[in-house]
Amino acid sequence: MSDQDLKAELERLRAENDALKKTNARGLSMKISEKGGLSVYGLGRFPVTLYKEQWVKLLGMAEDIKSFIAANESALKTKEPK
């Protein structure tokens, strides 16, 4: 790579890093992964990445998940934000 290519890549990475820092302050963000999955950032240390059909299936279960959480409230723990 030439110096100009390296400088352009460095600038791109800095801009991407700044954008990621800003999204952390706002909460959740989404990005398409290199393999074409949807990654959700801001839930924990690592992103949650699923393919389209997995997200559709999971979102279709939203009411079931909410009911399960309500039914098992006493056994579930809450993670306190830092």
Biotite code that builds the C-alpha atoms (Angstrom):
import biotite.structure as struc

atoms = struc.array([
    struc.Atom([0.000, 0.000, 0.000], chain_id="A", res_id=1, res_name="MET", atom_name="CA", element="C"),
    struc.Atom([1.181, 3.495, -0.740], chain_id="A", res_id=2, res_name="SER", atom_name="CA", element="C"),
    struc.Atom([1.430, 6.223, 1.881], chain_id="A", res_id=3, res_name="ASP", atom_name="CA", element="C"),
    struc.Atom([-1.672, 7.852, 0.424], chain_id="A", res_id=4, res_name="GLN", atom_name="CA", element="C"),
    struc.Atom([-3.637, 4.569, 0.703], chain_id="A", res_id=5, res_name="ASP", atom_name="CA", element="C"),
    struc.Atom([-2.486, 4.090, 4.289], chain_id="A", res_id=6, res_name="LEU", atom_name="CA", element="C"),
    struc.Atom([-3.463, 7.645, 5.212], chain_id="A", res_id=7, res_name="LYS", atom_name="CA", element="C"),
    struc.Atom([-6.892, 7.197, 3.597], chain_id="A", res_id=8, res_name="ALA", atom_name="CA", element="C"),
    struc.Atom([-7.445, 3.908, 5.447], chain_id="A", res_id=9, res_name="GLU", atom_name="CA", element="C"),
    struc.Atom([-6.323, 5.462, 8.727], chain_id="A", res_id=10, res_name="LEU", atom_name="CA", element="C"),
    struc.Atom([-8.744, 8.356, 8.239], chain_id="A", res_id=11, res_name="GLU", atom_name="CA", element="C"),
    struc.Atom([-11.583, 5.938, 7.413], chain_id="A", res_id=12, res_name="ARG", atom_name="CA", element="C"),
    struc.Atom([-10.863, 3.904, 10.543], chain_id="A", res_id=13, res_name="LEU", atom_name="CA", element="C"),
    struc.Atom([-10.718, 7.026, 12.699], chain_id="A", res_id=14, res_name="ARG", atom_name="CA", element="C"),
    struc.Atom([-14.084, 8.174, 11.332], chain_id="A", res_id=15, res_name="ALA", atom_name="CA", element="C"),
    struc.Atom([-15.574, 4.732, 11.961], chain_id="A", res_id=16, res_name="GLU", atom_name="CA", element="C"),
    struc.Atom([-14.146, 4.703, 15.490], chain_id="A", res_id=17, res_name="ASN", atom_name="CA", element="C"),
    struc.Atom([-15.593, 8.157, 16.215], chain_id="A", res_id=18, res_name="ASP", atom_name="CA", element="C"),
    struc.Atom([-18.984, 7.034, 14.898], chain_id="A", res_id=19, res_name="ALA", atom_name="CA", element="C"),
    struc.Atom([-18.918, 3.950, 17.142], chain_id="A", res_id=20, res_name="LEU", atom_name="CA", element="C"),
    struc.Atom([-18.002, 6.059, 20.173], chain_id="A", res_id=21, res_name="LYS", atom_name="CA", element="C"),
    struc.Atom([-20.942, 8.376, 19.491], chain_id="A", res_id=22, res_name="LYS", atom_name="CA", element="C"),
    struc.Atom([-23.402, 5.486, 19.144], chain_id="A", res_id=23, res_name="THR", atom_name="CA", element="C"),
    struc.Atom([-22.326, 4.109, 22.536], chain_id="A", res_id=24, res_name="ASN", atom_name="CA", element="C"),
    struc.Atom([-23.415, 7.358, 24.148], chain_id="A", res_id=25, res_name="ALA", atom_name="CA", element="C"),
    struc.Atom([-26.819, 7.106, 22.420], chain_id="A", res_id=26, res_name="ARG", atom_name="CA", element="C"),
    struc.Atom([-27.435, 3.452, 23.207], chain_id="A", res_id=27, res_name="GLY", atom_name="CA", element="C"),
    struc.Atom([-28.061, 0.825, 20.573], chain_id="A", res_id=28, res_name="LEU", atom_name="CA", element="C"),
    struc.Atom([-26.833, 0.838, 17.007], chain_id="A", res_id=29, res_name="SER", atom_name="CA", element="C"),
    struc.Atom([-26.945, -1.540, 14.053], chain_id="A", res_id=30, res_name="MET", atom_name="CA", element="C"),
    struc.Atom([-24.519, -2.492, 11.325], chain_id="A", res_id=31, res_name="LYS", atom_name="CA", element="C"),
    struc.Atom([-24.360, -5.060, 8.534], chain_id="A", res_id=32, res_name="ILE", atom_name="CA", element="C"),
    struc.Atom([-21.511, -7.496, 9.205], chain_id="A", res_id=33, res_name="SER", atom_name="CA", element="C"),
    struc.Atom([-18.946, -8.575, 6.620], chain_id="A", res_id=34, res_name="GLU", atom_name="CA", element="C"),
    struc.Atom([-20.852, -11.838, 6.156], chain_id="A", res_id=35, res_name="LYS", atom_name="CA", element="C"),
    struc.Atom([-24.212, -10.097, 5.699], chain_id="A", res_id=36, res_name="GLY", atom_name="CA", element="C"),
    struc.Atom([-25.667, -10.498, 9.176], chain_id="A", res_id=37, res_name="GLY", atom_name="CA", element="C"),
    struc.Atom([-27.301, -7.749, 11.213], chain_id="A", res_id=38, res_name="LEU", atom_name="CA", element="C"),
    struc.Atom([-25.212, -6.805, 14.254], chain_id="A", res_id=39, res_name="SER", atom_name="CA", element="C"),
    struc.Atom([-26.771, -4.909, 17.157], chain_id="A", res_id=40, res_name="VAL", atom_name="CA", element="C"),
    struc.Atom([-24.272, -3.024, 19.299], chain_id="A", res_id=41, res_name="TYR", atom_name="CA", element="C"),
    struc.Atom([-24.786, -1.651, 22.798], chain_id="A", res_id=42, res_name="GLY", atom_name="CA", element="C"),
    struc.Atom([-26.400, -4.601, 24.563], chain_id="A", res_id=43, res_name="LEU", atom_name="CA", element="C"),
    struc.Atom([-23.158, -5.837, 26.088], chain_id="A", res_id=44, res_name="GLY", atom_name="CA", element="C"),
    struc.Atom([-19.469, -6.098, 25.463], chain_id="A", res_id=45, res_name="ARG", atom_name="CA", element="C"),
    struc.Atom([-19.919, -7.830, 22.111], chain_id="A", res_id=46, res_name="PHE", atom_name="CA", element="C"),
    struc.Atom([-22.469, -7.269, 19.355], chain_id="A", res_id=47, res_name="PRO", atom_name="CA", element="C"),
    struc.Atom([-25.386, -9.633, 18.811], chain_id="A", res_id=48, res_name="VAL", atom_name="CA", element="C"),
    struc.Atom([-25.197, -10.777, 15.190], chain_id="A", res_id=49, res_name="THR", atom_name="CA", element="C"),
    struc.Atom([-27.883, -12.834, 13.458], chain_id="A", res_id=50, res_name="LEU", atom_name="CA", element="C"),
    struc.Atom([-28.892, -13.365, 9.849], chain_id="A", res_id=51, res_name="TYR", atom_name="CA", element="C"),
    struc.Atom([-32.128, -11.868, 8.510], chain_id="A", res_id=52, res_name="LYS", atom_name="CA", element="C"),
    struc.Atom([-34.227, -15.045, 8.912], chain_id="A", res_id=53, res_name="GLU", atom_name="CA", element="C"),
    struc.Atom([-32.983, -15.445, 12.493], chain_id="A", res_id=54, res_name="GLN", atom_name="CA", element="C"),
    struc.Atom([-33.985, -11.865, 13.373], chain_id="A", res_id=55, res_name="TRP", atom_name="CA", element="C"),
    struc.Atom([-37.407, -12.345, 11.763], chain_id="A", res_id=56, res_name="VAL", atom_name="CA", element="C"),
    struc.Atom([-37.925, -15.575, 13.728], chain_id="A", res_id=57, res_name="LYS", atom_name="CA", element="C"),
    struc.Atom([-36.777, -13.970, 16.996], chain_id="A", res_id=58, res_name="LEU", atom_name="CA", element="C"),
    struc.Atom([-38.902, -10.847, 16.491], chain_id="A", res_id=59, res_name="LEU", atom_name="CA", element="C"),
    struc.Atom([-41.880, -13.095, 15.750], chain_id="A", res_id=60, res_name="GLY", atom_name="CA", element="C"),
    struc.Atom([-41.428, -14.550, 19.223], chain_id="A", res_id=61, res_name="MET", atom_name="CA", element="C"),
    struc.Atom([-41.394, -11.118, 20.930], chain_id="A", res_id=62, res_name="ALA", atom_name="CA", element="C"),
    struc.Atom([-44.669, -11.636, 22.808], chain_id="A", res_id=63, res_name="GLU", atom_name="CA", element="C"),
    struc.Atom([-43.615, -15.148, 23.885], chain_id="A", res_id=64, res_name="ASP", atom_name="CA", element="C"),
    struc.Atom([-40.317, -13.775, 25.179], chain_id="A", res_id=65, res_name="ILE", atom_name="CA", element="C"),
    struc.Atom([-42.073, -10.986, 27.089], chain_id="A", res_id=66, res_name="LYS", atom_name="CA", element="C"),
    struc.Atom([-44.492, -13.499, 28.621], chain_id="A", res_id=67, res_name="SER", atom_name="CA", element="C"),
    struc.Atom([-41.646, -15.817, 29.574], chain_id="A", res_id=68, res_name="PHE", atom_name="CA", element="C"),
    struc.Atom([-39.774, -12.943, 31.240], chain_id="A", res_id=69, res_name="ILE", atom_name="CA", element="C"),
    struc.Atom([-42.900, -11.930, 33.173], chain_id="A", res_id=70, res_name="ALA", atom_name="CA", element="C"),
    struc.Atom([-43.559, -15.517, 34.273], chain_id="A", res_id=71, res_name="ALA", atom_name="CA", element="C"),
    struc.Atom([-39.965, -16.001, 35.409], chain_id="A", res_id=72, res_name="ASN", atom_name="CA", element="C"),
    struc.Atom([-39.315, -12.548, 36.854], chain_id="A", res_id=73, res_name="GLU", atom_name="CA", element="C"),
    struc.Atom([-38.139, -13.863, 40.226], chain_id="A", res_id=74, res_name="SER", atom_name="CA", element="C"),
    struc.Atom([-35.531, -16.197, 38.706], chain_id="A", res_id=75, res_name="ALA", atom_name="CA", element="C"),
    struc.Atom([-34.092, -13.678, 36.244], chain_id="A", res_id=76, res_name="LEU", atom_name="CA", element="C"),
    struc.Atom([-31.304, -11.305, 37.159], chain_id="A", res_id=77, res_name="LYS", atom_name="CA", element="C"),
    struc.Atom([-30.977, -7.676, 36.064], chain_id="A", res_id=78, res_name="THR", atom_name="CA", element="C"),
    struc.Atom([-27.621, -6.414, 34.877], chain_id="A", res_id=79, res_name="LYS", atom_name="CA", element="C"),
    struc.Atom([-26.920, -2.930, 36.136], chain_id="A", res_id=80, res_name="GLU", atom_name="CA", element="C"),
    struc.Atom([-25.448, -0.539, 33.553], chain_id="A", res_id=81, res_name="PRO", atom_name="CA", element="C"),
    struc.Atom([-21.934, 0.725, 34.248], chain_id="A", res_id=82, res_name="LYS", atom_name="CA", element="C"),
])
